[in-house]
Amino acid sequence: MKIVDSSKNANKPWLIIILFIGVYYALLYAFSFIMEYPATYALIGINGLMFLAIYLKKLNVKDLCSSYFLSIKQKQSYRIISSAFTHEHPLHILFNMYSLSNIGPALETLLGRHAFFASYLLLIIIAGRISVMLKKKKSPYTASIGASGAICGLMGILISMIGIYNPYNLKYFLPTIALLIIMSFSKHIDSIGHFCGLITGIIMGFAMLSFMY
């Protein structure tokens, strides 16, 4: 999750959320025939399409980013979701999509494709809202974009569902863990979003374990 500067208002309808879900299921259906982990690559596909639209100037980052002022004060809560699929620079999306491709298949196998997608959306909504609320006093106008908050949430689910009982299995995700830690210490990265995602994911993982077993 990257920090961008924006305090402008934008009027985007809730239709954007329906659009994300529609594109996801369209890609899921297409990838189901050619890929082993269609939900993971459908999410990567949405991020890729969003990045392409931004690169071609069909979409504006300032209309999609999330901050306390925009998402809560201006009641544009769709931004909490749209910002998680928004990337402005090639390295930003490259690092995040690498991390998603590393973590996603394991959780998609463990949870199933539909539960995996639902978990991803829940992480975005819950962690994203907590994150902007925590910024209410110090940085209400500072906006964030990027999938890394949700990806940290996926890592949290993995830690609670796999790592607690067999931490040795986490060795397969060490590159992603290292990358997310390094990114969290950058002044241009929303470390609060990373932390909120991780804690939300850990709690969700334990809740899933109690439900499954």
Secondary structure in CASP SS format (residue, H / E / C, confidence):
PFRMAT SS
TARGET T0000
AUTHOR 0000-0000-0000
METHOD secondary structure of the structure
MODEL  1
M C 1.00
K E 1.00
I E 1.00
V E 1.00
D E 1.00
S C 1.00
S C 1.00
K C 1.00
N C 1.00
A C 1.00
N C 1.00
K C 1.00
P C 1.00
W C 1.00
L H 1.00
I H 1.00
I H 1.00
I H 1.00
L H 1.00
F H 1.00
I H 1.00
G H 1.00
V H 1.00
Y H 1.00
Y H 1.00
A H 1.00
L H 1.00
L H 1.00
Y H 1.00
A H 1.00
F H 1.00
S C 1.00
F C 1.00
I C 1.00
M C 1.00
E C 1.00
Y C 1.00
P H 1.00
A H 1.00
T H 1.00
Y H 1.00
A H 1.00
L H 1.00
I H 1.00
G H 1.00
I H 1.00
N H 1.00
G H 1.00
L H 1.00
M H 1.00
F H 1.00
L H 1.00
A H 1.00
I H 1.00
Y H 1.00
L C 1.00
K C 1.00
K C 1.00
L C 1.00
N C 1.00
V H 1.00
K H 1.00
D H 1.00
L C 1.00
C C 1.00
S E 1.00
S C 1.00
Y H 1.00
F H 1.00
L H 1.00
S H 1.00
I H 1.00
K H 1.00
Q C 1.00
K C 1.00
Q C 1.00
S C 1.00
Y H 1.00
R H 1.00
I H 1.00
I H 1.00
S H 1.00
S H 1.00
A H 1.00
F H 1.00
T C 1.00
H C 1.00
E C 1.00
H C 1.00
P H 1.00
L H 1.00
H H 1.00
I H 1.00
L H 1.00
F H 1.00
N H 1.00
M H 1.00
Y H 1.00
S H 1.00
L H 1.00
S H 1.00
N H 1.00
I H 1.00
G H 1.00
P H 1.00
A H 1.00
L H 1.00
E H 1.00
T H 1.00
L H 1.00
L H 1.00
G C 1.00
R H 1.00
H H 1.00
A H 1.00
F H 1.00
F H 1.00
A H 1.00
S H 1.00
Y H 1.00
L H 1.00
L H 1.00
L H 1.00
I H 1.00
I H 1.00
I H 1.00
A H 1.00
G H 1.00
R H 1.00
I H 1.00
S H 1.00
V H 1.00
M H 1.00
L H 1.00
K C 1.00
K C 1.00
K C 1.00
K C 1.00
S C 1.00
P C 1.00
Y C 1.00
T E 1.00
A E 1.00
S E 1.00
I E 1.00
G C 1.00
A C 1.00
S H 1.00
G H 1.00
A H 1.00
I H 1.00
C H 1.00
G H 1.00
L H 1.00
M H 1.00
G H 1.00
I H 1.00
L H 1.00
I H 1.00
S H 1.00
M H 1.00
I H 1.00
G H 1.00
I C 1.00
Y C 1.00
N C 1.00
P H 1.00
Y H 1.00
N H 1.00
L H 1.00
K H 1.00
Y H 1.00
F H 1.00
L H 1.00
P H 1.00
T H 1.00
I H 1.00
A H 1.00
L H 1.00
L H 1.00
I H 1.00
I H 1.00
M H 1.00
S H 1.00
F C 1.00
S C 1.00
K C 1.00
H C 1.00
I E 1.00
D C 1.00
S H 1.00
I H 1.00
G H 1.00
H H 1.00
F H 1.00
C H 1.00
G H 1.00
L H 1.00
I H 1.00
T H 1.00
G H 1.00
I H 1.00
I H 1.00
M H 1.00
G H 1.00
F H 1.00
A H 1.00
M H 1.00
L H 1.00
S H 1.00
F H 1.00
M H 1.00
Y C 1.00
END
